[in-house]
Amino acid sequence: VDVNYVKQRDWDNMMRFTDYSTPTGFVTAYWNPPTLNGVLMKLSVGQYLAKDKGATIDVAKRFDSGVAVGVWAAISNVSKDDYGEGGFSKGFYISIPFDLMTIGPNRNRAVVSWTPLTRDGGQMLSRKYQLYPMTAEREVPVGQ
C-alpha cells in the first residue's frame, strides 16, 4: 500500500504551490509467474493524481544482464470530454543497469520510457524509492 497527500507546484514559481491538492494512493499486487523466468507482473488499483480512480497493469521482463523491458497500461474513470481519449494511457520502458557500462559495481540505472500521448488521466505519483524494488533483490528462492 502506497498512500500520499500531494500539492501541485506553481508553474511560474517552483517555490510556491497552487491551490490544487489531493490524496493519491494504490494497493499493488506483485506476481512472478513460475513458468515465465524473469517476468514480473504488477497490478495497482487506487486514485491517480487527477483524482480519477482506476487500475494500472505493468508487465516487465528482466534479463540475466540486468536489463529490464516492460509495458504498462492504465485505465481510469475520466471521460473523453475531460481528457481527449479518455482514461486510457499506455507506454513502454527499458531499464539498463550502469554496471554494464562501468568498471566498478553500481546500483544506478538508466531508464528510457515512451508514452504516445501524455495526459492527466491515469497518472501516478513518480517516486524515487518504492519498497518492492528495493527489497526484491534480497529475495531468497523457495527451497534454499
C-alpha positions, 0 to 999 in steps of 0.5 A: 500500500502506497498512500500520499497527500500531494500539492501541485507546484506553481508553474511560474514559481517552483517555490510556491504551490497552487491551490490544487491538492489531493490524496493519491494512493494504490494497493499493488499486487506483485506476481512472478509467474513460475513458468515465465523466468524473469517476468514480473507482473504488477497490478495497482488499483487506487486514485491517480493524481487527477483524482480519477480512480482506476487500475494500472497493469505493468508487465516487465521482463528482466534479463540475466544482464540486468536489463529490464523491458516492460509495458504498462497500461492504465485505465481510469474513470475520466471521460473523453470530454475531460481528457481527449481519449479518455482514461486510457494511457499506455507506454513502454520502458527499458531499464539498463543497469550502469554496471554494464557500462562501468568498471566498478559495481553500481546500483544506478540505472538508466531508464528510457520510457515512451508514452504516445500521448501524455495526459492527466488521466491515469497518472501516478505519483513518480517516486524515487524509492518504492519498497518492492524494488528495493527489497526484491533483490534480497529475495531468497528462492523457495527451497534454499 
